[in-house]
Amino acid sequence: MPCSGCAGGWSRTTPGHDPAAGQGKIFRWSGGFCRYVRPGASGQGYFQELTEAIKKVVSLPVILTGGITEPGAAEALLQNGKADLIGVGRAILKDSSWAREAILASQQA
């Protein structure tokens, strides 16, 4: 597995499942600390073409990262099948109330 946060790698998520069977694992795609970039890619979810393609060939949940800072953008990426989960770590590091505000906004919509 590449270094933590690098472009593509398996993450164990659920203890007690059989890793050989793909249970208890997810696939995540991130530039992270390795500074992987996609030249010309911009906007929220700039790895979405990659995760969408990966979803077609794996039976595991796929996490999309890549500049996602707005709850509406995260929801649209999920609804459009770009990923199964959205990583918003940097958005939450910037604003610790991000998740609470996203939930409140979705309840008011």
Phi, psi and omega in degrees: 000138178295171179301155183305126177090359180281172185296104174080129177176161180269140176236127176282131185238332187233111179296149176089358178261160184274107181298329180295333179268003181081007180279144176074021179233156173225158175252130179238147178235124183203147172281322174046217185287346181276357175061037175291132179229157174248104181307131179084348180279135178210177181085173182283133181079042188289359171259012189298327178294324179290313181291326177298317179293320180296319179303330182287341186241359177236158179251023180249154175298140182244131179259133177254132172236181176124069173073024182275113183236348182247131180304322180296322178294318178300313180297318179298319178297319177295312181298329180272008175073022181284337180195171176263333180221155180240131176267123181232035183304314182290325177297321180286325175297324180287323183218102185295345178265009183307310183296315180299315180294324178295318179295313179299318180296321181290330178286333180275344182283000000 
